[in-house]
Amino acid sequence: MCIRDSLWALSVDRTLLFSFPAEYAWIENHRWAVAAVCAVIPVAAGVYARDALA
């Protein structure tokens, strides 16, 4: 799922993002927020595995 979300963040069309009204300007950064939150899971898993195997 994280890979899919990252691919979505990279491939979403910029004209789609800028077609929203000004009151929804936050949507421009939504894709990067989703990718950042999604990246927390594999990073946390890696840290946990490193500590568990040490």
PyMOL commands that set and color helices and strands:
alter all, ss='L'
color gray80, all
select helices_A, chain A and resi 2-11+14-17+22-24+27-53
alter helices_A, ss='H'
color red, helices_A
deselect
rebuild
show_as cartoon
